[in-house]
Amino acid sequence: MVNKKVLWKVPVYSIIAGLISFRLNVYLFGRFTLTTLPDGSITINDTATLILYGLILAAVVLLGGLYFFREMTKKEIFVSASILVVLQILLLIVQWKMNATTGPAATLFLYWAETLDWSNFIYLVLIKWIDNLWICVFMGCFAPYLFIPFGKKES
């Protein structure tokens, strides 16, 4: 049986981690991933970007797994993470169906994307191999399941 007191633990942690991660990335992005070329134009260093997002993902997963979710069972983490995964997939489907990639509607989805910033490493890596942004972002929706291995086995 799943303890109802912990159902929202993964979604709340993930959203808070995403909001903190977004602000941290904005700060660090300018310092470590932007490169000024000899002609004065500015470009993004893809390697530095991947390293930055990879470190953020690792930090969020380790902090959540080793500290926030250590008392939860694998099943409780799965059910809790599933709430967020389903919500993310539903919002992604709505965005895809509305074709809301620009304009006012897209702004709402951008605000939601901030809350999941910690998991961007997943789709940034996938987009290098899969030439379909929607599929890569869809795969990134499953990032909350990365906390499951840190759960306790049920007794």
DSSP file with accessible surface (Angstrom, degrees, kcal/mol):
  #  RESIDUE AA STRUCTURE BP1 BP2  ACC     N-H-->O    O-->H-N    N-H-->O    O-->H-N    TCO  KAPPA ALPHA  PHI   PSI    X-CA   Y-CA   Z-CA
    1    1 A M              0   0  173      0, 0.0     2,-0.4     0, 0.0    75,-0.1   0.000 360.0 360.0 360.0 141.7    0.0    0.0    0.0
    2    2 A V        -     0   0   28     73,-0.1     2,-0.5    74,-0.0     5,-0.1  -0.754 360.0-121.2 -92.7 131.0    1.2    3.5   -0.8
    3    3 A N    >   -     0   0   73     -2,-0.4     3,-1.6     1,-0.2     4,-0.3  -0.581  16.3-150.2 -70.7 117.9    1.4    6.0    1.9
    4    4 A K  G >  S+     0   0  151     -2,-0.5     3,-0.9     1,-0.3     4,-0.3   0.726  89.8  70.9 -65.5 -19.5   -0.9    8.9    0.8
    5    5 A K  G 3  S+     0   0  190      1,-0.2    -1,-0.3     2,-0.1     3,-0.2   0.723 101.9  43.4 -69.2 -20.2    1.2   11.4    2.8
    6    6 A V  G X> S+     0   0   20     -3,-1.6     3,-1.5     1,-0.1     4,-0.5   0.389  81.0 103.3-107.2   5.2    4.1   11.0    0.3
    7    7 A L  T <4 S+     0   0   40     -3,-0.9     3,-0.2    -4,-0.3    76,-0.2   0.841  88.9  37.9 -58.1 -37.0    2.1   11.1   -3.0
    8    8 A W  T 3> S+     0   0  155     -4,-0.3     4,-2.4    -3,-0.2     5,-0.3   0.359  89.5  97.8 -98.3   7.9    3.0   14.7   -3.8
    9    9 A K  H <> S+     0   0   81     -3,-1.5     4,-2.4     2,-0.2     5,-0.2   0.931  85.4  42.7 -64.9 -48.3    6.6   14.5   -2.6
   10   10 A V  H  X S+     0   0    0     -4,-0.5     4,-3.0    -3,-0.2     5,-0.2   0.948 115.9  48.1 -66.9 -46.7    8.3   13.8   -6.0
   11   11 A P  H  > S+     0   0    5      0, 0.0     4,-2.4     0, 0.0     5,-0.2   0.938 114.9  45.2 -60.2 -43.4    6.2   16.4   -7.9
   12   12 A V  H  X S+     0   0   78     -4,-2.4     4,-2.5     2,-0.2     5,-0.3   0.945 115.8  46.2 -65.4 -46.4    6.8   19.1   -5.3
   13   13 A Y  H  X S+     0   0   26     -4,-2.4     4,-3.1    -5,-0.3     5,-0.2   0.934 113.5  49.9 -59.7 -45.0   10.5   18.4   -5.1
   14   14 A S  H  X S+     0   0    0     -4,-3.0     4,-2.3    -5,-0.2   104,-0.3   0.894 111.8  47.0 -62.8 -42.4   10.8   18.3   -8.8
   15   15 A I  H  X S+     0   0   47     -4,-2.4     4,-2.4    -5,-0.2    -1,-0.2   0.936 114.8  45.6 -67.5 -45.0    9.0   21.6   -9.4
   16   16 A I  H  X S+     0   0   91     -4,-2.5     4,-2.4    -5,-0.2     5,-0.2   0.940 113.8  49.7 -63.1 -43.9   11.0   23.4   -6.7
   17   17 A A  H  X S+     0   0   11     -4,-3.1     4,-3.0    -5,-0.3    -1,-0.2   0.893 110.5  51.9 -61.3 -38.0   14.3   21.9   -8.0
   18   18 A G  H  X S+     0   0    0     -4,-2.3     4,-2.7    97,-0.6    98,-0.2   0.915 109.0  48.4 -65.2 -43.1   13.3   23.0  -11.5
   19   19 A L  H  X S+     0   0   60     -4,-2.4     4,-1.7    96,-0.3    -2,-0.2   0.915 116.2  43.4 -65.0 -41.5   12.7   26.6  -10.5
   20   20 A I  H  X S+     0   0  107     -4,-2.4     4,-2.6     2,-0.2    -2,-0.2   0.933 114.2  51.3 -67.0 -44.9   16.0   26.7   -8.6
   21   21 A S  H  X S+     0   0    3     -4,-3.0     4,-3.2    -5,-0.2     5,-0.2   0.894 106.7  54.4 -59.0 -42.5   17.8   24.9  -11.5
   22   22 A F  H  X S+     0   0   63     -4,-2.7     4,-2.4    92,-0.3    -1,-0.2   0.949 111.6  43.3 -59.4 -48.4   16.4   27.4  -14.0
   23   23 A R  H  X S+     0   0  138     -4,-1.7     4,-2.0     1,-0.2    -1,-0.2   0.902 115.2  49.7 -65.9 -39.5   17.7   30.4  -12.1
   24   24 A L  H  X S+     0   0   74     -4,-2.6     4,-3.1     1,-0.2     5,-0.3   0.924 111.3  49.4 -64.0 -43.4   21.0   28.7  -11.5
   25   25 A N  H  X S+     0   0    4     -4,-3.2     4,-3.3     2,-0.2     5,-0.2   0.894 107.7  53.6 -64.4 -40.2   21.3   27.8  -15.2
   26   26 A V  H  X S+     0   0   89     -4,-2.4     4,-1.3    -5,-0.2    -1,-0.2   0.942 114.3  42.9 -59.3 -43.8   20.5   31.3  -16.3
   27   27 A Y  H  X S+     0   0  129     -4,-2.0     4,-0.9     1,-0.2    -2,-0.2   0.953 121.2  38.9 -66.2 -50.7   23.3   32.6  -14.1
   28   28 A L  H  X S+     0   0   33     -4,-3.1     4,-2.6     1,-0.2     5,-0.4   0.823 106.6  65.8 -72.8 -31.0   25.8   29.9  -15.0
   29   29 A F  H  X>S+     0   0   49     -4,-3.3     4,-2.2    -5,-0.3     5,-0.9   0.931 102.8  46.9 -56.8 -48.7   24.9   29.8  -18.7
   30   30 A G  H  <5S+     0   0   44     -4,-1.3    -1,-0.2    -5,-0.2    -2,-0.2   0.818 116.8  44.6 -64.2 -30.5   26.2   33.3  -19.2
   31   31 A R  H  <5S+     0   0  156     -4,-0.9    -1,-0.2     1,-0.1    -2,-0.2   0.836 128.7  17.4 -82.2 -36.9   29.4   32.6  -17.4
   32   32 A F  H  <5S+     0   0  130     -4,-2.6    -3,-0.2     3,-0.0    -2,-0.2   0.577 123.2  42.6-118.9 -15.0   30.4   29.2  -18.8
   33   33 A T  T  <5S+     0   0    0     -4,-2.2    12,-3.7    -5,-0.4     2,-0.4   0.623  88.8  86.1-113.2 -15.2   28.6   28.4  -22.0
   34   34 A L  E   < -A   44   0A  77     -5,-0.9     2,-0.4    10,-0.2    10,-0.2  -0.751  55.9-169.9 -90.1 135.1   28.6   31.6  -24.0
   35   35 A T  E     -A   43   0A  58      8,-3.2     8,-2.8    -2,-0.4     2,-0.6  -0.980  16.9-139.2-126.8 132.3   31.7   32.2  -26.2
   36   36 A T  E     -A   42   0A 101     -2,-0.4     6,-0.2     6,-0.2     5,-0.1  -0.810  22.5-144.2 -90.8 124.2   32.6   35.4  -28.0
   37   37 A L    >   -     0   0   66      4,-3.3     3,-2.4    -2,-0.6    -1,-0.0  -0.386  28.7-100.5 -82.6 163.6   34.0   34.7  -31.4
   38   38 A P  T 3  S+     0   0  142      0, 0.0    -1,-0.1     0, 0.0    -2,-0.0   0.810 123.2  57.0 -55.7 -30.1   36.8   36.8  -33.0
   39   39 A D  T 3  S-     0   0  127      2,-0.1     3,-0.1     1,-0.1    -3,-0.0   0.443 121.9-106.7 -82.8   1.9   34.3   38.7  -35.1
   40   40 A G  S <  S+     0   0   50     -3,-2.4     2,-0.1     1,-0.3    -1,-0.1   0.318  78.4 129.8  93.8  -9.2   32.4   39.7  -32.0
   41   41 A S        -     0   0   50     -5,-0.1    -4,-3.3     1,-0.0     2,-0.4  -0.395  53.5-128.9 -75.7 158.7   29.5   37.4  -32.4
   42   42 A I  E     +A   36   0A 112     -6,-0.2     2,-0.3    -3,-0.1    -6,-0.2  -0.901  27.3 177.8-113.2 137.0   28.4   35.2  -29.5
   43   43 A T  E     -A   35   0A  63     -8,-2.8    -8,-3.2    -2,-0.4     2,-0.5  -0.866  29.3-110.5-131.7 165.5   27.8   31.5  -29.7
   44   44 A I  E     -A   34   0A  76     -2,-0.3     2,-0.9   -10,-0.2   -10,-0.2  -0.855  22.1-133.0-101.0 132.5   26.9   28.7  -27.3
   45   45 A N     >  -     0   0   65    -12,-3.7     4,-2.2    -2,-0.5     5,-0.2  -0.735  16.8-161.9 -83.4 106.8   29.5   26.1  -26.4
   46   46 A D  H  > S+     0   0   96     -2,-0.9     4,-2.5     1,-0.2     5,-0.2   0.869  86.9  52.4 -60.9 -38.7   27.5   22.8  -26.7
   47   47 A T  H  > S+     0   0   97      2,-0.2     4,-2.5     1,-0.2    -1,-0.2   0.942 110.7  46.5 -64.9 -46.0   29.9   20.8  -24.6
   48   48 A A  H  > S+     0   0   21      1,-0.2     4,-2.7     2,-0.2    -1,-0.2   0.887 111.5  53.4 -63.5 -37.0   29.8   23.2  -21.7
   49   49 A T  H  X S+     0   0   13     -4,-2.2     4,-2.7     2,-0.2     5,-0.2   0.938 110.1  46.2 -63.2 -47.1   26.0   23.3  -22.0
   50   50 A L  H  X S+     0   0   42     -4,-2.5     4,-2.7     1,-0.2    -2,-0.2   0.907 113.0  50.0 -63.3 -40.6   25.7   19.5  -21.8
   51   51 A I  H  X S+     0   0   98     -4,-2.5     4,-2.6     2,-0.2     5,-0.2   0.940 111.6  48.8 -63.1 -44.9   28.2   19.4  -18.9
   52   52 A L  H  X S+     0   0   17     -4,-2.7     4,-2.2     1,-0.2    -2,-0.2   0.952 115.4  42.6 -60.2 -50.3   26.2   22.1  -17.0
   53   53 A Y  H  X S+     0   0   30     -4,-2.7     4,-2.6     1,-0.2    68,-0.3   0.862 113.3  53.8 -66.7 -34.9   22.9   20.4  -17.5
   54   54 A G  H  X S+     0   0   18     -4,-2.7     4,-2.6    -5,-0.2    -1,-0.2   0.909 109.2  47.9 -64.5 -41.2   24.4   17.0  -16.7
   55   55 A L  H  X S+     0   0  116     -4,-2.6     4,-2.6     2,-0.2    -2,-0.2   0.903 111.9  49.9 -66.1 -40.3   25.8   18.3  -13.4
   56   56 A I  H  X S+     0   0   14     -4,-2.2     4,-2.7    -5,-0.2     5,-0.2   0.940 111.7  48.4 -63.4 -46.3   22.4   19.9  -12.5
   57   57 A L  H  X S+     0   0   22     -4,-2.6     4,-2.7     1,-0.2     5,-0.3   0.947 113.2  47.3 -58.7 -47.9   20.6   16.6  -13.3
   58   58 A A  H  X S+     0   0   46     -4,-2.6     4,-2.8     1,-0.2     5,-0.3   0.919 112.8  49.2 -61.5 -43.0   23.0   14.5  -11.3
   59   59 A A  H  X S+     0   0   58     -4,-2.6     4,-2.7     2,-0.2     5,-0.3   0.928 113.3  45.8 -63.5 -45.2   22.8   17.0   -8.3
   60   60 A V  H  X S+     0   0   14     -4,-2.7     4,-2.6     2,-0.2     5,-0.3   0.929 115.8  45.7 -65.5 -44.1   19.0   17.0   -8.3
   61   61 A V  H  X S+     0   0   17     -4,-2.7     4,-3.1    -5,-0.2     5,-0.3   0.940 116.5  44.6 -66.8 -44.3   18.7   13.2   -8.6
   62   62 A L  H  X S+     0   0   86     -4,-2.8     4,-3.0    -5,-0.3     5,-0.4   0.929 115.2  47.3 -66.7 -44.1   21.3   12.5   -6.0
   63   63 A L  H  X>S+     0   0   94     -4,-2.7     4,-1.8    -5,-0.3     5,-1.3   0.946 117.9  42.5 -62.5 -46.1   20.0   15.1   -3.5
   64   64 A G  I  <>S+     0   0    0     -4,-2.6     5,-2.7    -5,-0.3     6,-0.3   0.942 119.4  43.2 -64.5 -47.2   16.4   13.9   -4.0
   65   65 A G  I  <5S+     0   0    2     -4,-3.1    -2,-0.2    -5,-0.3    -3,-0.2   0.894 121.6  36.8 -68.4 -40.9   17.3   10.2   -3.9
   66   66 A L  I  <5S+     0   0  111     -4,-3.0    -1,-0.2    -5,-0.3    -2,-0.2   0.721 134.6  16.2 -87.4 -20.1   19.8   10.3   -1.0
   67   67 A Y  I  <5S+     0   0  132     -4,-1.8     3,-0.3    -5,-0.4     4,-0.2   0.778 127.1  34.6-117.9 -57.7   18.0   12.9    1.1
   68   68 A F  I   <S+     0   0   77     -5,-1.3     3,-0.2     1,-0.2    -3,-0.2   0.807 127.3  30.5 -77.8 -31.1   14.4   13.7    0.3
   69   69 A F  S > <S+     0   0    0     -5,-2.7     3,-1.5    -6,-0.2    -1,-0.2   0.305  83.1 107.5-112.7  11.9   13.2   10.2   -0.8
   70   70 A R  T 3  S+     0   0  119     -3,-0.3    -1,-0.1     1,-0.3    -2,-0.1   0.760  82.4  48.6 -65.6 -24.3   15.4    7.9    1.3
   71   71 A E  T 3  S+     0   0  120     -4,-0.2    -1,-0.3    -3,-0.2     2,-0.2   0.503  95.7  92.0 -92.0  -5.0   12.5    6.9    3.5
   72   72 A M  S <  S-     0   0    2     -3,-1.5    80,-2.7    78,-0.1     2,-0.1  -0.603  76.7-120.9 -89.5 151.6   10.1    6.2    0.6
   73   73 A T  B  >  -b  152   0B  23     78,-0.3     4,-2.5    -2,-0.2     5,-0.2  -0.449  28.2-108.8 -81.5 163.9    9.7    2.7   -0.9
   74   74 A K  H  > S+     0   0   69     78,-2.3     4,-2.5     1,-0.2     5,-0.1   0.893 122.0  52.3 -58.8 -38.4   10.4    2.2   -4.6
   75   75 A K  H  > S+     0   0   92     77,-0.3     4,-2.7     2,-0.2    -1,-0.2   0.911 108.3  49.5 -65.6 -43.2    6.7    1.8   -5.1
   76   76 A E  H  > S+     0   0   23      2,-0.2     4,-2.7     1,-0.2     5,-0.2   0.907 112.2  48.1 -63.1 -41.7    5.9    5.0   -3.4
   77   77 A I  H  X S+     0   0    0     -4,-2.5     4,-3.3     2,-0.2     5,-0.3   0.926 111.4  51.3 -64.3 -42.6    8.5    6.9   -5.5
   78   78 A F  H  X S+     0   0   99     -4,-2.5     4,-2.3    -5,-0.2    -2,-0.2   0.944 113.3  43.3 -58.9 -49.1    7.1    5.3   -8.6
   79   79 A V  H  X S+     0   0   47     -4,-2.7     4,-1.2     2,-0.2    -2,-0.2   0.933 116.7  47.3 -65.0 -43.9    3.5    6.3   -7.8
   80   80 A S  H >X S+     0   0    0     -4,-2.7     4,-1.0    -5,-0.2     3,-0.5   0.933 114.2  46.4 -63.2 -45.8    4.5    9.8   -6.7
   81   81 A A  H 3X S+     0   0    0     -4,-3.3     4,-2.6     1,-0.2     3,-0.2   0.866 104.6  63.2 -65.1 -33.9    6.7   10.3   -9.8
   82   82 A S  H 3X S+     0   0   21     -4,-2.3     4,-2.8    -5,-0.3     5,-0.3   0.823  94.3  61.0 -62.8 -31.7    3.9    9.0  -12.0
   83   83 A I  H <X S+     0   0   48     -4,-1.2     4,-2.0    -3,-0.5    -1,-0.2   0.954 111.3  39.1 -58.0 -48.0    1.7   11.9  -11.0
   84   84 A L  H  X S+     0   0    1     -4,-1.0     4,-2.9    -3,-0.2    -2,-0.2   0.903 114.4  53.6 -71.3 -39.9    4.3   14.3  -12.5
   85   85 A V  H  X S+     0   0    2     -4,-2.6     4,-2.6     2,-0.2     5,-0.2   0.944 110.9  46.1 -60.8 -47.1    5.0   12.1  -15.5
   86   86 A V  H  X S+     0   0   81     -4,-2.8     4,-2.8     2,-0.2     5,-0.2   0.929 113.0  50.1 -63.1 -43.6    1.4   11.9  -16.4
   87   87 A L  H  X S+     0   0   71     -4,-2.0     4,-2.5    -5,-0.3     5,-0.2   0.932 111.5  48.8 -60.2 -44.8    0.9   15.6  -16.0
   88   88 A Q  H  X S+     0   0    8     -4,-2.9     4,-2.4     1,-0.2    -1,-0.2   0.921 112.3  47.9 -61.6 -44.7    3.9   16.4  -18.1
   89   89 A I  H  X S+     0   0   32     -4,-2.6     4,-2.6     2,-0.2    -2,-0.2   0.923 111.4  50.3 -64.6 -42.6    2.7   14.0  -20.9
   90   90 A L  H  X S+     0   0   99     -4,-2.8     4,-2.4     1,-0.2    -2,-0.2   0.934 112.6  46.5 -61.4 -44.4   -0.8   15.5  -20.8
   91   91 A L  H  X S+     0   0   51     -4,-2.5     4,-2.6     2,-0.2    -1,-0.2   0.883 111.4  52.0 -66.2 -36.6    0.6   19.1  -21.1
   92   92 A L  H  X S+     0   0   19     -4,-2.4     4,-2.8    -5,-0.2    -2,-0.2   0.918 109.9  48.9 -65.1 -41.4    3.0   18.0  -23.9
   93   93 A I  H  X S+     0   0   83     -4,-2.6     4,-3.2     2,-0.2     5,-0.2   0.925 111.4  49.7 -63.6 -43.6    0.1   16.5  -25.8
   94   94 A V  H  X S+     0   0   67     -4,-2.4     4,-2.4     1,-0.2    -2,-0.2   0.940 112.6  47.2 -60.3 -45.9   -2.0   19.7  -25.4
   95   95 A Q  H  X>S+     0   0   42     -4,-2.6     5,-2.1     2,-0.2     4,-0.7   0.921 114.1  47.5 -62.4 -42.5    0.9   21.8  -26.6
   96   96 A W  H ><5S+     0   0  137     -4,-2.8     3,-0.6     1,-0.2    -2,-0.2   0.932 113.3  47.4 -65.0 -44.7    1.5   19.5  -29.6
   97   97 A K  H 3<5S+     0   0  154     -4,-3.2    -1,-0.2     1,-0.3    -2,-0.2   0.866 115.9  44.5 -65.2 -36.7   -2.2   19.4  -30.5
   98   98 A M  H 3<5S-     0   0  109     -4,-2.4    -1,-0.3    -5,-0.2    -2,-0.2   0.566 102.6-134.7 -80.1 -10.8   -2.5   23.2  -30.2
   99   99 A N  T <<5 +     0   0  115     -4,-0.7     2,-1.7    -3,-0.6     3,-0.4   0.899  41.5 169.9  53.0  42.5    0.8   23.6  -32.1
  100  100 A A      < +     0   0    5     -5,-2.1    -1,-0.2     1,-0.2     9,-0.1  -0.545  27.0 124.4 -88.3  72.3    1.7   26.1  -29.3
  101  101 A T  S    S+     0   0   79     -2,-1.7     2,-0.3    -3,-0.1    -1,-0.2   0.507  76.0  23.9-105.9  -9.6    5.3   26.7  -30.1
  102  102 A T  S  > S+     0   0  113     -3,-0.4     4,-0.6     0, 0.0     3,-0.3  -0.942  97.9  34.7-143.3 167.1    5.0   30.4  -30.5
  103  103 A G  H  > S-     0   0   43     -2,-0.3     4,-1.2     1,-0.2     3,-0.3  -0.235 104.9 -37.7  85.4-172.5    2.8   33.2  -29.3
  104  104 A P  H  > S+     0   0  117      0, 0.0     4,-1.1     0, 0.0     3,-0.3   0.859 133.4  53.9 -59.3 -40.5    0.9   33.7  -26.0
  105  105 A A  H  > S+     0   0   33     -3,-0.3     4,-1.3     1,-0.2     3,-0.5   0.898 104.6  55.7 -63.6 -38.0   -0.1   30.0  -25.6
  106  106 A A  H  X S+     0   0    8     -4,-0.6     4,-2.2    -3,-0.3    -1,-0.2   0.831  97.6  64.7 -63.5 -30.5    3.6   29.0  -25.9
  107  107 A T  H  X S+     0   0   58     -4,-1.2     4,-2.0    -3,-0.3    -1,-0.2   0.904  99.3  51.9 -60.3 -40.5    4.4   31.4  -23.0
  108  108 A L  H  X S+     0   0  124     -4,-1.1     4,-1.8    -3,-0.5    -1,-0.2   0.913 110.4  48.0 -62.1 -42.3    2.4   29.3  -20.6
  109  109 A F  H  X S+     0   0   24     -4,-1.3     4,-2.3     1,-0.2    -1,-0.2   0.831 107.5  56.5 -69.0 -30.8    4.2   26.2  -21.7
  110  110 A L  H  X S+     0   0  116     -4,-2.2     4,-1.5     2,-0.2    -1,-0.2   0.901 105.9  50.5 -65.4 -40.5    7.5   28.0  -21.3
  111  111 A Y  H  X S+     0   0  142     -4,-2.0     4,-0.8     1,-0.2    -2,-0.2   0.906 111.3  48.4 -63.2 -40.1    6.7   28.8  -17.7
  112  112 A W  H >< S+     0   0   60     -4,-1.8     3,-0.9     1,-0.2     4,-0.4   0.908 105.6  58.4 -64.8 -39.4    5.8   25.1  -17.1
  113  113 A A  H >< S+     0   0   46     -4,-2.3     3,-1.4     1,-0.3    -1,-0.2   0.840  96.2  63.7 -61.1 -31.3    9.1   24.1  -18.7
  114  114 A E  H >< S+     0   0   33     -4,-1.5     3,-1.4     1,-0.3   -92,-0.3   0.881  95.7  58.8 -57.8 -36.6   11.0   26.2  -16.1
  115  115 A T  T << S+     0   0   15     -3,-0.9   -97,-0.6    -4,-0.8   -96,-0.3   0.639 111.2  40.9 -71.3 -12.2    9.7   23.9  -13.4
  116  116 A L  T X  S+     0   0   15     -3,-1.4     3,-1.9    -4,-0.4    -1,-0.3   0.129  76.0 119.8-118.7  18.5   11.3   20.9  -15.1
  117  117 A D  G X   +     0   0    8     -3,-1.4     3,-1.8     1,-0.3     4,-0.2   0.803  63.3  70.0 -56.8 -31.6   14.6   22.6  -16.1
  118  118 A W  G 3  S+     0   0    1      1,-0.3     3,-0.4  -104,-0.3    -1,-0.3   0.758  98.7  50.1 -61.0 -21.6   16.6   20.1  -14.0
  119  119 A S  G X> S+     0   0    8     -3,-1.9     3,-1.4     1,-0.2     4,-0.6   0.379  75.1 105.3-100.2   7.0   15.8   17.3  -16.5
  120  120 A N  H <>  +     0   0   22     -3,-1.8     4,-2.3     1,-0.3     5,-0.2   0.753  64.5  74.9 -61.8 -23.7   16.8   19.1  -19.7
  121  121 A F  H 3> S+     0   0   61     -3,-0.4     4,-2.2   -68,-0.3    -1,-0.3   0.890  89.8  59.9 -55.1 -37.1   20.0   17.1  -20.0
  122  122 A I  H <> S+     0   0   37     -3,-1.4     4,-2.4     1,-0.2    -1,-0.2   0.951 110.6  36.3 -61.0 -52.3   17.9   14.1  -21.2
  123  123 A Y  H  X S+     0   0   66     -4,-0.6     4,-2.5     1,-0.2    -1,-0.2   0.846 112.5  59.8 -76.3 -25.2   16.4   15.7  -24.2
  124  124 A L  H  < S+     0   0   38     -4,-2.3     4,-0.4     2,-0.2    -1,-0.2   0.887 111.2  41.6 -65.4 -35.8   19.6   17.7  -25.0
  125  125 A V  H >< S+     0   0   33     -4,-2.2     3,-1.1    -5,-0.2     4,-0.4   0.923 115.0  50.4 -74.1 -44.7   21.4   14.4  -25.3
  126  126 A L  H >X S+     0   0   39     -4,-2.4     4,-3.0    -5,-0.3     3,-1.9   0.864 100.0  63.6 -62.5 -36.1   18.6   12.7  -27.2
  127  127 A I  T 3< S+     0   0   59     -4,-2.5    -1,-0.2     1,-0.3    -2,-0.2   0.750  92.9  65.0 -64.9 -18.3   18.3   15.5  -29.7
  128  128 A K  T <4 S+     0   0  117     -3,-1.1    -1,-0.3    -4,-0.4    -2,-0.2   0.770 118.1  24.0 -71.1 -25.7   21.8   14.7  -30.9
  129  129 A W  T <4 S+     0   0  201     -3,-1.9     2,-0.6    -4,-0.4    -2,-0.2   0.684 119.9  56.0-109.8 -32.0   20.6   11.3  -32.1
  130  130 A I     <  -     0   0   60     -4,-3.0     2,-1.4     2,-0.1    -1,-0.2  -0.939  67.4-152.0-110.7 120.7   16.9   11.7  -32.7
  131  131 A D  S    S+     0   0  163     -2,-0.6     2,-0.3    -3,-0.1    -4,-0.1  -0.308  70.4  88.9 -89.1  51.6   15.9   14.4  -35.1
  132  132 A N     >  -     0   0   65     -2,-1.4     4,-2.1     1,-0.1     3,-0.2  -0.797  55.7-164.5-149.7 105.5   12.5   15.0  -33.6
  133  133 A L  H  > S+     0   0   93     -2,-0.3     4,-2.8     1,-0.2     5,-0.3   0.878  90.4  56.6 -58.3 -40.7   12.1   17.5  -30.7
  134  134 A W  H  > S+     0   0   71      1,-0.2     4,-2.4     2,-0.2    -1,-0.2   0.911 108.7  46.2 -61.1 -42.5    8.7   16.2  -29.7
  135  135 A I  H  > S+     0   0   78     -3,-0.2     4,-2.5     2,-0.2    -1,-0.2   0.925 113.4  49.7 -66.3 -41.8   10.0   12.7  -29.2
  136  136 A C  H  X S+     0   0    0     -4,-2.1     4,-1.7     2,-0.2    -2,-0.2   0.920 112.9  45.6 -64.5 -43.3   13.0   13.9  -27.2
  137  137 A V  H  X S+     0   0   43     -4,-2.8     4,-1.0     2,-0.2    -1,-0.2   0.901 110.7  55.0 -67.1 -38.5   10.9   16.1  -24.9
  138  138 A F  H >< S+     0   0   80     -4,-2.4     3,-0.9    -5,-0.3     4,-0.4   0.931 107.4  49.2 -58.1 -46.2    8.5   13.2  -24.5
  139  139 A M  H >< S+     0   0   87     -4,-2.5     3,-1.5     1,-0.3    -1,-0.2   0.878 105.4  58.8 -62.2 -36.0   11.3   11.0  -23.4
  140  140 A G  H >< S+     0   0    7     -4,-1.7     3,-1.9     1,-0.3    -1,-0.3   0.743  88.0  75.4 -65.3 -21.4   12.4   13.7  -20.9
  141  141 A C  T << S+     0   0    8     -4,-1.0    -1,-0.3    -3,-0.9    -2,-0.2   0.753  87.8  61.3 -61.1 -22.3    9.0   13.5  -19.3
  142  142 A F  T X  S+     0   0   71     -3,-1.5     3,-1.9    -4,-0.4    -1,-0.3   0.405  70.2 106.7 -88.5   5.2   10.1   10.3  -17.6
  143  143 A A  G X   +     0   0    2     -3,-1.9     3,-2.7     1,-0.3     4,-0.2   0.837  66.1  67.7 -55.0 -37.3   13.0   11.9  -15.7
  144  144 A P  G >  S+     0   0    0      0, 0.0     3,-1.5     0, 0.0    -1,-0.3   0.778  87.1  69.9 -58.4 -20.6   11.2   11.7  -12.3
  145  145 A Y  G X  S+     0   0   58     -3,-1.9     3,-1.4     1,-0.3    -2,-0.2   0.646  76.6  82.2 -70.5 -10.6   11.5    7.9  -12.5
  146  146 A L  G <  S+     0   0   71     -3,-2.7    -1,-0.3     1,-0.3     4,-0.2   0.691  83.1  62.9 -65.5 -16.4   15.3    8.4  -12.0
  147  147 A F  G X  S+     0   0    0     -3,-1.5     3,-1.5    -4,-0.2     4,-0.3   0.670  80.1  85.3 -80.1 -18.3   14.5    8.6   -8.3
  148  148 A I  G X  S+     0   0   39     -3,-1.4     3,-2.3     1,-0.3    -1,-0.2   0.886  78.8  60.4 -56.4 -44.5   13.2    5.1   -8.0
  149  149 A P  G 3  S+     0   0   89      0, 0.0    -1,-0.3     0, 0.0    -2,-0.1   0.761  99.8  59.5 -59.2 -18.6   16.5    3.3   -7.5
  150  150 A F  G <  S+     0   0   59     -3,-1.5    -2,-0.2    -4,-0.2   -78,-0.1   0.569  86.2 102.3 -85.6  -7.5   17.0    5.3   -4.3
  151  151 A G  S <  S-     0   0    8     -3,-2.3   -78,-0.3    -4,-0.3     2,-0.2  -0.306  77.7-106.2 -74.5 160.0   13.8    3.9   -2.7
  152  152 A K  B     -b   73   0B  99    -80,-2.7   -78,-2.3     1,-0.1   -77,-0.3  -0.523  34.7-107.8 -80.5 151.7   13.7    1.2   -0.1
  153  153 A K        -     0   0  176    -80,-0.2     2,-0.1    -2,-0.2    -1,-0.1  -0.540  42.2-103.0 -73.9 145.6   12.6   -2.2   -0.9
  154  154 A E              0   0  104     -2,-0.2    -1,-0.1     1,-0.1    -3,-0.0  -0.452 360.0 360.0 -70.7 142.6    9.2   -3.0    0.5
  155  155 A S              0   0  170     -2,-0.1    -1,-0.1    -3,-0.0    -3,-0.0  -0.487 360.0 360.0 -91.8 360.0    9.3   -5.3    3.5
